[in-house]
Amino acid sequence: MTSTDVDTDARSVPDRTRWLALAIVMTAAFMDLVDVTIVNIAIPSIERDAGASFSQIQWITAGYALAFAAGLITGGRLGDIHGRKRLFLFGVAGFTLASALCGFAANPGMLVASRILQGGMAAMMVPQVLSIVHATFPAHERGKVFGLFGAIVGLGAVSGPLLGALLTEWNLFGLEWRPIFLINLPVGIAALLLGRRYISESKAPHALKLDLVGVALVTLGLLMLLYPLTRGRELGWPLWGYLSMAGSLVVFGVLVAYERRKAARDGSPLIEPSLFKVKSFAAGIAVQTVFGVALGVFFLVWTLYMQIGLGWTPLHAGLTGVPFSIAVSVAAGLSVQKLVPRFGRKVLQAGALVMGVGVLLYVWESDRYGLAIASWQMALPLVVMGLGMGLIVAPLTDAVLSQVPREHAGSASGLINTVQQMGNALGLGLVSVVFFGVIGDRLTHAQVGPAFAHAFRHALLWVAAVMAVMFLLMWALPKRPAQHLEGGDGADEPLPAPEAEPELVH
């Protein structure tokens, strides 16, 4: 396929090629999702084998999230300018190389640096996934596509812990945890070879320039907010950390003012201000951020609770999560294809309530059974939580992007991923407060289990509170995504003028 100066018309791409391209970009998204969950399950093994400190372990996860969040909007805009296929292939190549560097890391410092590089390359790759889908598929097919995307999210959630557990316990060739990164190499090479052939190139229809000042402001603001959160507990919550987080709000304020002037001057802002005039996009961004916080807290404390608090093996912990991931996959597919077209926003709100109930049920069961709790006793709360998450994860993306015009698809999808990753990193930072803040500094071996179990329940109460906030924010979402309205194909319509406050749904 050759690059074009205009956005790809979904109707001009042969049906077979469209679905092959979808399989390729979904495989890359799956690789990224697995990489996040696979590392969590292997943390105790990395700590033991590589001699990594708690600070280094935190940076192996948080460094990836920081680089990912800081680069996503830029990655999305670069795809709009230089071609989404080109940036996707560049990101896949870089991600594969960084995975090799992680796998062959000689020490914890090299592993942290390689993870940061991996996060930066993922930031080039991941925004193009939604952009390519948005530019390649007409609106009436996107519901099915996002349903598949939700199923992939669930599959990634179940495959990551299981694959990580198996690869760690098998200790292939005496490599301990290293195969969890090296497994990306054949997947990445296959995605590169097939992507070159089957993915159609698409760009923004009007010539855009990269907003370097916007890039600098976004990166600075995110680092000022997230760096103190990830290192705060380790450094004793110094004053400069609080000043940095407060200063990030000033930087974001400057960013908003600058982007408005940039849009008026030459029409090439990094973040398109008119996107926020679309109610579905603005409300969805807020919900995505809060959702990211809940997931950031839950998945890390869950891993620590099972493997350190309960003393389970990685395989035991990975198998315990299977009911959760199956429930996410099933509910994600049903929500987009069957439920949202009929019930609209109520499906998302039901998901938030159901997930919150599952979290509270988990708190109750953990308290009732204590350290003797078994995997089968966790199955009920995990299935309830998974069903709730599945009702949210796929239709939320659909709702946020439903009114975004194709020329801003890269910027919009980059922003969606950025705020979710920012929420995730905020959640990881909050783990220092809501989980480790409850655990004493010096524990005997006998005290570790009860202390981690208590901290797990405490953290889950915070997750339940976040889900309640998310439920309230969902009232601002449109009652039904625009593409489900009769005769509506909002993705092809221009955005409203800046002075007009759109009413998308009545």
Secondary structure, DSSP 8 states (H G I E B T S, - for coil): ----SS---GGGS-HHHHHHHHHHHHHHHHHHHHHHHHHHHHHHHHHHHH---HHHHHHHHHHHHHHHHHHHHHHHHHHHHH-HHHHHHHHHHHHHHHHHHHHT-SSHHHHHHHHHHHHHHHHHHHHHHHHHHHHHS-HHHHHHHHHHHHHHHHHHHHHHHHHHHHHHHHTGGG-TTTHHHHTHHHHHHHHHHHHHHH------SS-----HHHHHHHHHHHHHHHHHHHHHHHHT--HHHHHHHHHHHHHHHHHHHHHHHHHHHHS--SS-GGGGGSHHHHHHHHHHHHHHHHHHHHHHHHHHIIIIIS---HHHHHHHTHHHHHHHHHHHHHIIIIIHHHHTHHHHHHHHHHHHHHHHHHHHHHHHHGGG--HHHHHHHHHHHHHHHHHHHHHHHHHHHTT--GGGHHHHHHHHHHHHHHHHHHHHHHHHHHTGGGS-SS--HHHHHHHHHHHHHHHHHHHHHHHHHHHHHGGGS-SS-GGGSTT--GGGS----TT-------
